[in-house]
Amino acid sequence: MNFGNKNIWITGAASGMGRALAVGLSAYNVQLIISDRDEAGLHETTLLLAGSAPQARILVLDMGKSADILDAVDQVLAEFKTIHALYQFAGISQRSLVIETPLENERRIMEINFFGVITLAKAILPSMIASGGGQMAVTSSIVGKFGFPYRSSYSASKHAIHGYFESLRAENSKYNIRVSILIPGRVQTNISKFALDKQGNEYGKMDPGQANGITSEKAAKQILIGLKRERKEIHVGGKELLMLQIRRFVPALYYKLATRIKPV
């Protein structure tokens, strides 16, 4: 992937990995469209951008509202004609046991993490094909590869991302559509702070494991390398990524560890 002279849309760009990636890409000759529901955070992001990117287009967007997503796509395509790359980071997590999680929380998580993400991708896809191709990146998680305590619905939404976008990739590779699935482990972002507890309220704090994870800036550097190389899966994090290999090659050990690891 050559980022130069590209129109690149990043969701979840008000903080965390989305912001850090926007900052990293701003060193290239790119036109950024940055989205999030946090307008103040988006303006803070623009202050960190380099080169011409401080003129980044801000677009406030709630990924839980499909109609708003479709309106945003119409607006962006009318203004920029072509989106060369779409990188999606917006999402919501949870901190609650299966038995205590109400269905409305689970539906909300799926609406944002899955339906919102595919709504945006599906709406952009025809224009990408018409312009000769493009790159999509969607954010999963290491728990998109295996289940984990206190993350049931979040994990399910990320499993769904894998199935959907691997299918999208296979169907559209002939149109030069390249898809990367990001698989972060522990990264210092706000995702645990805004996660839903069993009452549907914000969890309000960063998990100890996450607090000891890599910075969003380091994560963005790993992601940029993966996007440049158009890797189909981009693993992001530190030693916790070893769990991916344990789950794949020593599943019996994973099953044992999953019941013992403190979930929060």
C-alpha positions in Angstrom: 0.0 0.0 0.0 1.3 3.4 -1.0 -0.3 6.0 1.2 0.7 9.0 -0.9 -2.1 11.1 -2.5 -4.8 8.9 -1.0 -8.1 9.8 0.6 -8.1 7.8 3.8 -11.1 7.5 6.2 -10.4 6.5 9.8 -13.2 5.8 12.4 -12.5 5.9 16.1 -10.0 8.7 15.5 -10.7 10.8 18.6 -8.4 8.7 20.8 -6.3 5.5 21.0 -5.1 3.6 18.0 -7.4 5.5 15.6 -5.9 8.8 16.7 -2.3 7.4 16.7 -2.7 6.0 13.2 -4.1 9.3 11.9 -1.0 11.0 13.3 1.2 8.5 11.7 -0.4 8.8 8.3 -0.3 12.6 8.5 3.4 12.4 7.7 2.4 11.2 4.2 0.7 13.3 1.5 -2.8 12.1 2.4 -6.2 13.6 2.8 -7.7 12.3 6.0 -11.3 12.0 6.9 -11.5 11.3 10.7 -14.7 10.2 12.4 -15.8 9.5 16.0 -18.8 10.4 18.2 -16.4 12.5 20.3 -16.2 15.8 18.4 -13.9 17.5 20.9 -11.5 14.5 20.7 -11.4 14.8 16.9 -10.4 18.4 17.1 -7.7 17.4 19.6 -6.5 14.8 17.0 -6.1 17.5 14.3 -3.8 19.4 16.6 -1.3 16.5 16.5 -1.3 16.0 12.8 1.7 16.8 10.6 2.1 18.4 7.2 -1.0 19.2 5.3 -3.1 16.8 7.3 -4.2 19.4 9.9 -6.8 20.2 7.2 -8.3 16.8 7.9 -12.0 16.5 7.4 -13.8 16.0 10.7 -17.0 14.0 10.5 -18.8 13.3 13.8 -20.3 9.8 13.6 -22.0 7.3 15.9 -21.3 3.8 14.6 -24.4 2.6 16.4 -26.7 4.5 14.0 -26.9 2.9 10.6 -28.9 5.7 9.0 -26.2 8.2 10.1 -23.5 6.0 8.7 -25.2 5.9 5.3 -25.7 9.7 5.3 -22.0 10.1 6.2 -21.0 8.0 3.2 -23.1 10.0 0.9 -21.6 13.2 2.3 -18.0 11.9 2.0 -18.3 10.5 -1.5 -20.0 13.7 -2.7 -17.0 15.7 -1.4 -14.1 13.4 -2.1 -15.5 11.2 -4.9 -13.2 8.3 -4.0 -12.1 6.7 -0.7 -8.8 4.8 -1.3 -8.6 3.3 2.2 -11.1 2.8 5.1 -9.6 2.0 8.5 -12.2 1.2 11.2 -11.3 1.5 14.9 -14.6 2.5 16.5 -16.0 -0.1 18.9 -17.2 -0.9 22.4 -16.3 -3.6 24.9 -17.9 -5.1 28.0 -17.0 -6.1 31.5 -19.7 -8.6 32.6 -20.4 -12.3 33.0 -22.7 -14.0 30.5 -25.2 -14.8 33.2 -25.5 -11.1 34.3 -25.4 -9.4 30.9 -28.8 -8.3 29.6 -29.7 -8.8 26.0 -29.9 -5.1 25.3 -26.2 -4.7 26.2 -25.3 -7.6 23.8 -27.4 -6.1 21.0 -25.8 -2.7 21.5 -22.3 -4.2 21.3 -23.2 -6.1 18.2 -24.8 -3.0 16.6 -21.6 -1.0 17.0 -18.9 -3.6 16.6 -20.5 -5.6 13.8 -23.4 -4.0 12.1 -22.0 -0.5 12.2 -18.7 -1.7 10.8 -20.2 -3.7 8.0 -22.7 -1.0 7.1 -19.9 1.5 6.5 -17.8 -1.1 4.6 -20.7 -2.2 2.4 -21.6 1.5 1.6 -18.0 2.3 0.6 -17.3 -0.9 -1.3 -19.0 -0.1 -4.6 -17.2 3.2 -5.1 -13.9 1.4 -4.2 -14.5 -1.2 -6.9 -15.5 1.5 -9.4 -12.3 3.4 -8.8 -10.1 0.3 -9.3 -9.8 -1.0 -5.8 -8.8 0.0 -2.3 -7.8 -1.1 1.1 -10.0 -1.8 4.2 -8.8 -2.5 7.7 -11.1 -3.5 10.5 -10.3 -3.9 14.2 -10.8 -7.3 15.8 -9.0 -8.4 19.0 -7.1 -11.4 20.3 -10.5 -12.4 21.8 -11.8 -12.4 18.2 -9.8 -15.6 18.0 -10.9 -17.2 21.2 -13.4 -16.7 24.0 -12.4 -15.0 27.3 -14.1 -14.3 30.6 -16.1 -11.1 30.9 -15.9 -10.5 27.1 -18.6 -12.8 25.7 -20.5 -10.4 23.5 -17.4 -8.4 22.6 -15.6 -11.6 21.7 -18.6 -12.7 19.6 -18.7 -9.4 17.7 -15.1 -9.8 16.9 -15.5 -13.4 15.8 -18.2 -12.1 13.4 -15.8 -9.5 12.0 -13.4 -12.3 11.0 -16.0 -14.4 9.2 -17.6 -11.4 7.4 -14.4 -9.7 6.2 -12.6 -12.8 5.2 -15.7 -13.5 3.0 -15.7 -9.9 1.7 -12.0 -10.3 0.8 -12.4 -13.6 -1.0 -15.4 -12.2 -3.0 -13.7 -9.0 -4.0 -10.0 -9.7 -4.4 -10.5 -9.8 -8.2 -11.5 -6.1 -7.9 -8.3 -5.2 -6.1 -10.0 -4.9 -2.7 -7.4 -5.7 0.0 -8.6 -6.4 3.5 -6.5 -6.4 6.7 -7.9 -7.6 10.0 -6.2 -6.0 13.0 -5.8 -8.2 16.0 -4.7 -6.1 19.1 -3.8 -7.6 22.4 -3.1 -5.2 25.3 -2.9 -1.6 24.1 -3.3 1.5 26.3 -6.6 2.9 25.0 -9.9 4.0 26.5 -11.8 0.9 25.4 -12.0 -0.6 28.9 -13.1 2.8 30.4 -16.0 3.0 28.0 -16.9 -0.7 28.2 -20.3 -1.7 29.4 -20.8 -3.2 32.8 -23.7 -5.4 33.7 -26.0 -2.4 34.2 -25.1 -0.9 30.8 -23.0 1.8 32.4 -19.4 2.7 31.5 -16.9 0.5 33.3 -14.9 3.7 34.0 -11.4 2.4 34.5 -8.5 0.9 32.6 -7.8 -2.8 33.2 -4.4 -3.5 34.9 -3.3 -5.7 32.0 -4.2 -3.1 29.5 -2.5 -0.4 31.5 0.7 -2.5 31.2 0.2 -2.9 27.4 2.0 -1.1 24.6 1.1 2.5 23.9 -1.3 3.5 21.1 1.7 5.1 19.3 3.6 1.9 19.3 0.5 0.0 18.2 0.1 2.4 15.3 3.6 1.8 14.1 3.0 -1.9 14.0 -0.3 -1.3 12.2 1.3 1.0 9.6 3.9 -1.7 8.8 1.2 -4.3 8.4 -0.9 -2.0 6.2 2.1 -1.1 3.9 2.7 -4.8 3.4 -1.1 -5.5 3.0 -1.0 -8.3 5.6 -4.3 -10.1 5.9 -3.9 -10.3 9.7 -2.0 -7.7 11.6 -1.1 -8.7 15.2 -0.6 -5.8 17.5 0.8 -5.9 21.0 3.4 -7.7 23.1 3.9 -11.0 24.8 0.2 -11.5 25.3 -0.1 -12.3 21.6 1.5 -15.7 22.5 -2.0 -16.7 23.5 -2.9 -16.8 19.8 -0.3 -19.5 19.2 -1.3 -21.4 22.4 -4.9 -21.5 21.2 -4.0 -22.7 17.8 -1.3 -25.2 18.6 -1.9 -26.2 22.2 -5.7 -25.9 22.7 -5.8 -28.0 25.9 -3.5 -25.4 27.5 -5.7 -22.6 26.4 -8.8 -24.2 27.9 -7.0 -24.5 31.2 -5.6 -21.0 31.1 -9.0 -19.4 30.2 -10.5 -20.6 33.4 -7.6 -19.3 35.5 -6.6 -16.0 34.0 -8.1 -13.1 35.9 -10.4 -11.5 33.4 -10.2 -7.8 34.6 
